[in-house]
């Protein structure tokens, strides 16, 4: 990859630094979105795990209450 893509081979050093700064800002933004999605996904997984546990406990209690002793 000796050539730069998208016509950047004719850009000046300052222009390339501007492009790098812009890409860095986009990366930071994408990382922030990624972090937010990851946090939300962890919350969803935790919620569903707790709800499944509650459901199983409720079924076990119902089964224990109806079982002959």
ABEGO torsion letter per residue (X at the ends): XABBBGGAAABBAAAAAAAAAAAAAAAAAAAAAAAAAAAAAAAAAAAAAAAAAAAAAAAAAAAAAABBX
